[in-house]
Amino acid sequence: MKKIAIFTAARSDFGILKNLIQKMEEDRRFNLNLIINSIHKSNKFGTTINEIDQLRIKKKIYFNFNYKGSNSDNIINYFNNVTKQVSNYIKKNIPKAFIIMGDRYEMLACAFSCLQYHIPIIHLCGGSITLGSLDNIYRNNISNMADLHLVESKFHKKRFKEIGIEKNIHIVGAPALENISKLEKISLLKIINEFSIKIDLNKKIVVACFHPETNVSVERNTVNLKKFLSFLKSRNENIIFTYPNADNGFNKFIKHINLYLSNKKNCSVVKNLGINNYYSLLQKSDVLIGNSSSGIIESSSFKIPTINLGNRQKMRFHAKNVIHSSFETKDLKKSINKALSKKFNKNISNLKNLFFKKDTSGKIINIINKCIK
């Protein structure tokens, strides 16, 4: 059996990796080690460790440090902690390879440790462009460190040539979409009750989120967030707002989200819905608005309009259900009117997800088994 480690840094990647993790655990060719970052234990971000523990994974390694502060010094400390703890794991366990997904700073820390100890890196979901985020730099650096690249589409494979990577690239589709095809549907009423969501079932449902553009200041992001929250507060639809990730300034952003929306009768703020609840909610929703990769990759599977805000996901490959908008109120009004229009919804009613490939996890596992000797 080949010992393969998978690192999950936060809820953003775990939801995507969930099906792959379970499938690799069940495959007798592999001895899976699931490496779980400390943020999963944090109540601030919805204690996602509970969802991980529901998986029947024999070998789980838990990191142990706190995510409290949210300034640049704190982010560097989190980076250092991940580097140190991944290094300690590698020295004790010596895996055959490390699966690293995406583009967060914790993923870069993990890749750095693997590079130093000559552990092959398998990188998932490289080749994207997100000009409004430091993640673009993190992602490209991980790709340059990686030995094997498992990408979502032809667009992403083509993008690798532009950064000088031409070998060991395989198109497998987006892992997140398998979770949708195997979704255990949860009723809207159950989600409402579990998360104490304030809702009028006669009104449309808007799911919203905000993640900072990490290549600009916290102050500039705060200005954009306040504009966004003021706009949502003025709307008559049901607003369900989910928490940001642990990026620079997250404490400040969470404070403003609760301050603006918590006491408004048609607005609810939720730390973490969990992947099944989140996808089940999107099935019942009318618009997704924010700047998450979920709006770019998963939303077209539900055939719902997505309003993509600002520059965080700028230049990212996307389907025609995505409407781009600035944070200015005038643009937001124009975008949501378009998203709610019958004409726009009719145009996306037969939409196919550009990121979908059949049996993505199966493809990934077979490629890894073939390539990692």
N, C-alpha and C positions, 0 to 999 in steps of 0.2 A: 504493500500500500504506500502511496506517495503522500507524504505529509505536506498539505497545502494550508497556508494561513490566509484568512480573509479578515481585513481590518474594517470595522464599522466605526466611523468617527461621530456620527450624529444621526438624528431621525431622517435627515434629507437623503442619506445614502442607504440607510437600513431598509426603508420602504422599497427602494429600487432593487436591493440585493436579496430581499427576503426569500424569493422563490429559488434563486441560485443557491443560497446557503442551505436550504432544506434539501434540495436535489443532490448537492454534493455530499451532504451528510449521509444520504441513503445509498450513495454509489460506493461499492466495495473496492473500487480501485484507489480510493482516497482515504486518508486519515485527516479529517478536517479539524483545524484549530481556529475557532472564532475569537478574534481579538476585539474586545469591547471597550471603547473609550469612555472616560469618566462622565462625559456630559449626559450619557444615557441614564445616569443615576440622579440627575438634577431635577428637583421638583419645579424649578424655574421654567424648564423646557418640557414639562409634562411627564417626567419619569418614564421615559420610553424603554427602560430596562424591563418593565413588566411585559411589554410586547415581545421583546427578545426572549425572555424566559419561557414564553409559551411554546417556543420551538424546542424540539427534542434534540438538542445538540449535546453530545457527550463531553467534548473538550471545549470549555469556554474559559478564556483568560480575561479577567476584569482589571482595568487600570483604576488607579485610586488617587485622584487629586480633584480639587474643587474648581468649578467655573463660577467665580463670583464677580470680579471686576470686569470692565469691558473697554478699557483703554488700550493703547498700543503696547504698553509695558506688559499688561495682562496677557494679551494675545501672544507676545513673544515668550512669556513664561509657559503658556499652554503648549506652544510649539516645542519648547525645550523639554517639557515633561513627556510629551508623546515620543520625541526622539529617544529620550533616556529609557522609557519603559519598553518601547519596541526593541531597542538594542538589548536590553536585559532578557526579553523573551527570546530573541534570536540566539543569544549565547547559550541559553539553557536548552532550547528545543531544536535548533537548526532545521528549519523547514526547507523543503525542496524549492518552494516558490511562494511569493506573497501576492495576493490579489488586492489591488488598490483601485478604487473607483473615483473618477472625477477629478475634483479641482480645489478642494478646501485646503487651508494651510496645514491642518492636521495630516492630511493625505501626503502633502509634500514632506512633512517631518518623517512620516513612516517610510517614504521612498528614500529619503536621505540615509536613514539607518540601514535599509536593505542594501543600498549602493556600497556603503562602507564595509559591510560584511559579506559582500559578493553573493547576495541572495537574489535570484532572478525575480524581476518585477513583471507582473501581468497587469497591464493597465486597461481598465474598462472605460468606455465613453470619452476617449480622447478625440482630438480633431475638431472640437467646437470652437467657435469664436464668440467671446463675450467681452466687448471692448470697454464696458462700463464697470469692470470689476478686476481686482487683482487676481481673481480666480483664473483669468485668462493666462496670466504669467505662471501661476502655480501649475495649471494644467499642462502647459507646453513644457515646463521643466520636468514634470513627472514623465511625460511622453519621451523626452530625450534620455531619461534614465532607464526607461522600461526596455525589456527584452522581447515582450510579446504585446501586440496591440489588438484589442477586440473592440471594434467600432460599430456605430449605429447604422451608418448608411454610406452610399457611394460618395456623398458630399464630404463626409468626414475623412474618408480614405484619401480623397483628392487633396484635402486640406493638409494632410501630412507631408505631401511633396513640397509644399510651400515652406515648411519648417525643416526640410532636409531629412525626413524619415521616409524610407521607401521599402523596408524589409519587415517581414513578420507581421503584416497587417491583415486582419480578417474581418469581414463584415458579418455581424451576428444579429443586428437589430438592437432595440432598446430593452434592457432587462425589465424595466418598470412595467412594460405593457403586458407581460405575462401575468402579473398580479391582477390586472384588469380582466383578462380573459378567464381567470380562475377565481374571480371575485365571489366571495360569500356575501350576497346582498343583504344589507341591513336596512330595515324600514326607517323612513324619515322620522316617524314618531318615536322610535327607540333612540335615535341619535339626539333628538330634541330633549327627551327625558334624561338621558345619561349625562349630557353636558349642560343642562339647564339653559337651553337656547330659547331666547325670546323670539317668537315667530307668529306672524299672521299668515295662515295658509291660503288666504285669498290674494296675497301679494307675491311678487316675484322674489326669487332668492339670489342674492349676490354673495359669492365667496370671495374674500379679499385677503391679501397678504402684503407685507412690505419687507424687503431685504435691502440693506444699504448698498450704495455704489461704493465699493471699498477702495477705489482709487481717488476719492475726493474726501473732504473733511467730514467729521461727525456733524459739525454745524450746518454744512450745506445739505447733508442728508436729513437733518432735523427740519430744515425749512421745507424740503420736499414732502416729508411725512406729514407735517402740519397742514399743508395745502391739500393733500390727499384725504386726511381725516376730516377736515372741514367740509370737503366735497361729500364724503360719505355720510356725514352727519346731516347734511341738507336733503338727503334722498329719502324717498318714501318706501323703497323696497326693504325687504329683510336683509340685513348685513351680518354676515358671519365672518369675523376677522381672526386669522390664526397668527400665532407668535412668530417673530423673526428668529433666525439662527444666531449662533454665538459669534457674531462678527463684531468688529470694533464699534462701540457705542450701544450695544444691545440693551443695557440697563436703561439708558435714556429713552430709547425707542419704545420699549415696553411700558415705561411710565406714561409717555404721551398717548399711546394707544388706549390704555385703560382710562386715562383722564378724559379723553375726548368721547369715548364710545360706551363705556361700561354703564352709564346711567341713562342712556337713551333707550326708549322702549322697543325700538325695532332693531337694535344692535346688540350683538353678542360677541364676546372675546373669548377665544378658546386657546389654551396653551398647545395642546396636541390632540388631534382627533384619532390618531392611529390610521394605518393605511386603509383598512377595510371601511372604516367609518368615513374617511375622507373621500374615497372613490364612490362610495354609496351616496354621499352628499352631492358630489358633482353630477351624478346621474339625475338628481332631482333639481339641480340648480339651473338658472337662466343665464348667468354671466360669471366668469372668473376674471378678477381684476387684481393686478399686482405686478411683480417682476420676478417671479419664481420660474425655474426651469420646468416646473410642472405645467405651466401654461403653454410652454413651447412644445413639450414632448407628449404629455398625457392627454391634454384637454381635447384634442381632435378625436380621440377614441370615443368621447362622450358627445361629440358633435355640438359642443356649446361654444359660444363666442368667448374669446379671451382678449382682454385689453392689457397689453404689455406696456408698462410704464417706464419711462426714462431710458437710461443707457445701460443698465446692468446686463441685459440680455441682447444688447445691440449687435447686429450682424449675425445673429444666430439663425441657422437654418430652421424654417418653420412652415406650417401649412396655412391655407387661406382663411382659417377661422381666427387668426391673430390680427388684432387691430393695434397699431402702435400709437401711443399718446405721450405727451409730456405730462408733467404734474400740474400744469396750469389749469385753472377751473374751466376756462373756455374750451380747451382741448378735451378735458374729461367729459364735459357735458355732450360735446359733439360725438365722442367715441361711444359713450354709453347709449345714446340715442340710436346710433348706428347698430350697436350690438343687440339692442332690444327690438329692432325693426323686423317686420315679417320678411322683407326682401332679403336681408342678410342671412337670417336663419334658414330661409328656403335654399339659398345658395350653398349652405354648408350641410344640408340635411343628408347628403350622400357622401360625405367626406370620408376619405380613407387616411389612416395614419401613416405618414411617410417614414416613420421610424420602426414600423412593425416588421418583424420577421418571425416565421413560425419556429417554435421550439428553440428560442434564444438560449435558454440555460443548457439544453442538451448540446447545442452547437459549441457553446463555451467549454463545457466539460470535456467533450471529445477532442477539441483542439488542444486544450491544456494537457490531456493525457498523451496526446501524440507528440507535443512539442517539449514537454518537460520530462527529461530522461533522468 
